Amino acid sequence: MGYLKSQIETGDPVRTKRALQEICKHYRSGFCCPPALLTGLEQSVVGLLYTQRGDEKVRRWALNTLARLGREQNCLEAILHTLKNYESEPQTSAAAIAAIFRLSRRAALLLQRLSFDEQMVTLAALQHVDAQKLDLSALPLDTEKASPDLLKLALVLVGLDRAPPNMLHPRHENAALVKALGGHHDNVVAQYTVWAITENPSLTLNDIGIDIQLVEQQPDNVRGWIFRLIAMSPEDAERNFEYIELGCRDPSEEARMGLAIGLKETYFDGLEALILDWFLNEGDGEIRQRLIDHMIRQASECPNYEQIVTEIYEKEPASSAFRNRMEAAAAGTPLYSKFRRAEVADLFGGGARVTNNTYNISGGVQGGAVSIGGDAKNFGSIKFEEKTILQIQTELSKLERVLHESQIDEEQKKELLEAVRDAKAEPSAGKVWSLISKIRKAGEVILAGTTIWEIGAVVAKLAGFN
């Protein structure tokens, strides 16, 4: 959970959304956040509802996450605030309503003051309330007339295995309608049909309503879910190996990511060569991490996998976030104890490893003392250790939230936010110095004494620019 929390706080909408989805999946599988981490995780997710105003998907998944792990006293106010401010977004409203039903016994009373579609409220409530405790008179849905938003909500229930029988038609099982909706004109509805099959253990590749032979004609998001569905079962993946090959060469990162996630628990003879070639040539760091997850989970099946991931683990600094991620992926496998022995040896063996996890800048920059309010002088060759990188990223996450809420000039705000995001994504000395320079450029008259200026000073100090 610590690694997922750090991903939430990167400020990158894609990473944030995926981390939230991962948390929800863990909770659906029966895992829970350790009590010591829960409050901090709640605060991070609640903060997204106020800071990620421009990203509907992050907002929606933040609500879904709070419905899983949130506590009423800490989260309800933020959920109600979001519901009132985004009434025009059906999916956001539905996620908020579902979270309210999950967290509060007063849900019906709280929602009486607001006006929402009866079918939407029923479908949202069913995500967390047993069907026998609700008035289901608004169902079934008429799939010919229902809006895409209502169909997506219904498919969520199918995926969660919480759909009442014949929810989509009085004479047809839900699985038959899922298959039929695979051909829906709305691409996101089609995507949700595939998602529902990946999540519901009673549904299989045979229930898909999209011709997988035409997968290349589908949008990126739909391709990603189709590749993921095919890859989740070793039998399906081996039988449809040509689509695994196709997916790893797909030009879309979203599509390749779906395949990499699906392969995590899958292995069969002949897959190793494809994975290793893909891993060596994959340019996206997060997709490479997903392939590492696959190799960790399947290391007992493939000695080459074990050798590769062990070398990767040993090159990482002790107690780093990446090591924590690898240990989490190895949980329940023989590799976990091997990782932990290496971690203990590094912590108590009396010597730090030499790693590539430093960021260097040398050459044309003059060296010397640097401060938030002074001129740049000599800082020649600078190396950031992993701990410093994480500290800088934490401060940059704070700065991003403060900037979103600030009342400074919009153009100036946009420039600073872009610099913050660049520095978070690549916390090199150059990127960090670029941000500090932009804060200085904004001027002491405007920012001096503000939280923006103060956090900038902290970042400058962490980076050694003082």
N, C-alpha and C positions, 0 to 999 in steps of 0.2 A: 504493500500500500504506500510505503514511503516513496518508492520510485514513481508510482502513478500520481501521487500528490505533486511531485516535482514537475511532472509533465503538464499537469493542470496549470501550474504557475509559470510556465514558459511564456505565456501570452500568445503562443502560436495557435490559431483556431483549430487547425487540423490535428495537431498533437493533443490539444485539450479535448477535443471531441472524442478522439480515439481512447484517451485515458478514461473519460467518463463512461464510454461504452464498455470498456474493460471492467470497470468497477461494477457496473450494473450486471454484467455477465457473471462476475464472481459471486455477487449476492444471489443471483438466481440459482447458482450452483450450490448454495448453502454456506459459502464463506462469509465472514464478517470482518469488519475493520477492528483491529485491536483497540480496546478502550483508551489506551494511552495516546493513540493517534486520532481518535474520532473527532474530538473538538476542533483540532487544527484542520482536519479534512473538511468538516462542516463549514468552517469559516472560509476556506479556499473556494468551495463550491458556491456558497452564498455570495461571495465576492464577485463571482462570474456574472450573477444576475444583475449586478450594478455596473460592471466594467465592460462586459462584452455585449454592449447594447446593439452593436451592428451585425452580430452573427446569430441568426435565428437557430441554427443547428446546435451551437454551443449552449444557447439559452435553454433550448428544449431538453438537451441531454443533462444539463445541470439540474433541471426540475426532475427528470427521471431518476437521477442519482440521489437527490434529496428524498425522493419517495422511498428509496431503498434504505438509506442509512441515517436520514435526518431525524431530529427530535423536535417536537412541536414548539417548545419554548425557544429554540435556537433558530428555527427555519421558517415557521409559519408566516411571520410578518413579511419576509422577503418574497415568499411564494405568492401571497395575496397582492403585494405591490406589483409583482410581475403580471399577475392575472389582470389587474386593473389597467395596466399600462399597455398591454398587448392583446386587448380584446379582439382586435382585427386579424390576429393570427390564429386560425383555428387549431393548428397543431400545438402551438404554444399554450393556448387556452386549455386544450385537452390535457396536456401534460401537467399543467398547474392544477386542474380539477382532480386528476388522478392522485397527485401528491397530497392535496388537501384531504381527500377521502382516506388516504393511507395514514396520515399523521394525526388527524383530529376527529374526535367523536362528534364534534359540532359541525361537521362538513355540510350537511344538508341545510342547517340554519345559516351558516356563513354564505352559502351560495344562493339562498332565497332572495337576497338583496340584488343579485345580478341576474341578467337575462341571457340564457344560453339555450341552444338547440337541445331539445329533450333527448334525442338519440345520441348526441355527442356526450351529454352528461352521463347517460347510462353506459355507453361504451367506455368512457374514461373511468367511471367508478368500478366497472367490472375488472379492471386491471388489478385491483387490490381488495375488492369486496366480493364475497361469495354471491353467486347468482340468486340463491334462495332468499337472500336478505334484501334484494332490490326489486323494485317494480320494473318488470321487463315488458310492459305493455307497448313500449315504443319499438320493440323488435317483432319480427325480423326486418332487416334492411331490404329494400328493393334495389338489388344490384344494378338494375337498368337505369334507375333514377337517382340513386344515392350519389352525393358529391365525392370526388376523389379523397377529400379529407376524411369523410366518414368511412370510406372503404379502407383507407390506411389504418384507421383506428381499429376497425374490425379485424384486419389482418394481424395487427399487433396482438390482439387477444388470441388469435389462432396460434401465433408463434409462441406465446406465453402459456399455451394450453389452458386458457381460462375462458374460452368461448363456449357459451351455452349451445347445446345441440341445435342444429338447423337455424343458426343465428342469421345466416345469409339467405336462406330460402326455406319455406315450410316443408318442402318435399325433397330437398337435396341435402346430403351431408356437407359439412363445411369444407372438407378436403376437395370435393368435386367443384365447389365454387372457387376455391383457391386456384385450382388448375385452370378454370375458365377465365379468371381475372388475370392470368399471366399474359393474356392477349389484350389487356386493357389499353386504351389509347394514351392514357397518362403513364409516362415512363416510371414515375415514382411508385405508382400503384403496382406496376409490373415488378419493380424492385422489391417491394414489400412482400409480394407473393413468394419470391425466392428466399427472402429473409425468414419468413414464417416457416418455410420448410427446413432451413438450416437450424432453427431453434426448437422446433417441435419434434421430439424423438419418434412420434408415431407417423411422421411424414418422411418420404424419401425422394430421391431423384426422379422416381417414376411419377411423382405428383406435380412435377413442374409443368407449367402451361406454356413454356417458351421452347421453341425448337432449338436445341443447343447447336445444331448444325449451322444455324444462322447467328451464332454468338457474336461474330465480328460486326454484324450490322446493328447490334444493340449499343446504347449509350454507355459511357465509361462506368457509371455506377452499377448498371444492370450487369455488365460483363464481369465486374468485380465480384458480385454476389453469385453469379453462375459458376465462375471459376472456383470460388470458395466452396460452394455446395458440392461440386464434382470432387474436389480434393479432400473433403472431410472423411470419406470412406475409402479405405485402401482398395476395396473391391471396385468401387466406382472409378477411383483414380486410375487404377491399372487398366481397367476396361476402356477408359476414355483417355489413354495416355497422350493422344495427339492434341487434346485440349490443354493438358498440363504443359506440353511443349509450347503450344500457342500462347498460353497465358504468361509464361515467363519471358516471352519476347514482346508482349503487348506494349505499345508505345505509351499507354496511360499508366502513371504511377498508381492511380486508384485501382485499376484492374489488377495490376501485379500485386498490390498489397492484399487484395482479396484472396488471391491464390496463395500467397505466402502464409496468411493467417490460417487458411483452410488446411494447409499441409502440416500444421504443427504436430498432430497426433497420427500422421499417416506415414507408412513406410512399406515398400515392396521392392523386390529385386529389380534393379535397373533404374531406380530413382536416383541413387547416389550421384552418378555422373552428371545428370541434369542439374541437380541442386548445386554441386560444387562449381560447375561452369557458370551457373546463374550467379552464385555468390561472388565469384571472382570478378564478374563483369557488371554487377548491379551498382548503379551510381547513387541510388537513394539510400541514405544511412538508416532510415527507419525500416525500410524493407529488408536491408541486410540484417538488422536486429531480429526481425521476424524469422529470417532464415536460420539465424543462430539459435533461436528458440526451437525450431524444428530439429536442428542437429543435436541439441542438448537432449530433447525428449527421445530421440531415436538413436542415441549414442550406443546403447546396448545392442542395437541391431547392426551397427556399422562402426568398426574400429577407426576408420578414417575420420568420422565425425567426432569421436571422442578426442582424438589427438588434436584436431583443429580447435575445438572449443576449449580444451584445456590450455592450449597455448594462448588463446585469446584471453582467457581468465587470468593467467599468470602475468600477462603483460599489463593488466589493469592495476591501478593503485589499490592498496588495501582499503577495504570499507568504502570503496567508491560506489556511486549510484549504479554504474554499469555492472559491477560485480553483484550488487544486490539484485538487480534484474535477472542476471544469469542464475543466481542461487534460487530465485523464485521459480524460474522455468525448470530447474532441476529437481524441485521438491518431489519427493516420492520415488526418485530414481537413484541408482547406485552412484551416479555422478555427484549428487549433492554432498555426500560425505567427503568425496575427494576435493571438491571445491572448498569445503569448510576447513579441511586439514591444511590446504594451501593458504587460506586466510589466516589461520592461527599462526602458521609458520612465519608469515609476513609480519604479523603484528608483534610477535614475541621473539622472532629469530634474530633481531638486531641488525637490520639493514633494509634500506628502501630499494625497491626495484627501479631500474632506469626504464622509463616508459616514453611513449610518444605523446602522452596526454599533456603536453605543454604547448604554449602558443608563443612563438618567437617573432620578434620584429627587430631588424637590424638595418644598418645602412643610413639612409638619408635623413634620419631624425636626429636633432641635436640633443645631447644628454644634459642632465642636471636636475635641479629641483623643479617640480611642477606643482601648482596648486589650483584649486577651482577658480581662484580670483586673479591668478598671476599669469605671466607669460610662459610659454613652453620653452624649456631648456633641457638639453641633453638627457634623453632616456634610452639611448642606444639599444641594447639587447635586453629584452624583458621576458621572463618566463612566468606563466601563471600555473600554479599547481592546481590539482583537481579540487582541493578544498576551497581555494581562492575563487576558482571558477564558479563553484556552487554558491559561494557567498555573494559574488557579484551578481549572478543571475537572480538570487533572492531579492537583492536591493533593486534590481532593474524591474522585477515584477511589481514591487511596491511603487516604484516611480511611474510605471505604466498606469496603475490604478489612479494615482494622484493626478496625472496628466489628463486622464479621461474626465475627471471631476473638476478640473481647474477652469477658470474663466478667462484664460489668456487668449490672445488673438488666435483665430482658428488656423491660419496658415502656419503660424509659429508652433502651435500645438501639433499640427500634422507633421511638421519637420522633425520635432523632437520625438514624437511617437515612432516615426520611421527609424530614427537613429537608435532608439531603445530596442526596437524589435531586431534590428540588424545586430546590435551588440549581444542580445540574448541568444540569437541563433548562432552567432560565431563570436564568442567572448575573447577575441584577440586584443592585444594591446592597441592595435590600430583602430579597431571598431570602438573600443571603449574611449580612446582618446578623441575620436571623432565626436562621440556623444558629449564628452566633457567640453569640447571646444564649442559645440552648438549651444550648450547651456551658458557658457561664458558669453557667447555672442548675443544671447538674448538679453544679457546685461544685468548688472547688479541693481540698477534702478527698478527694473521690473520684477526680478526674481529674488533678490537678496532678502533673506529672512523668511522666505517661503519654504514649504516642505520640499518643493522641487529642488531648490538650491541646496538644502540640507542633505537630501539623498545624493545629489550630485557630488557633494563633498565627501560623503561616505564611500561612494564608488571610486572617486579619485584616490582616496586613501588606500582602499583595498588593492587598487591597481598599482600602487606605489608612485602615484603622480603627486608627491608632496615632499 
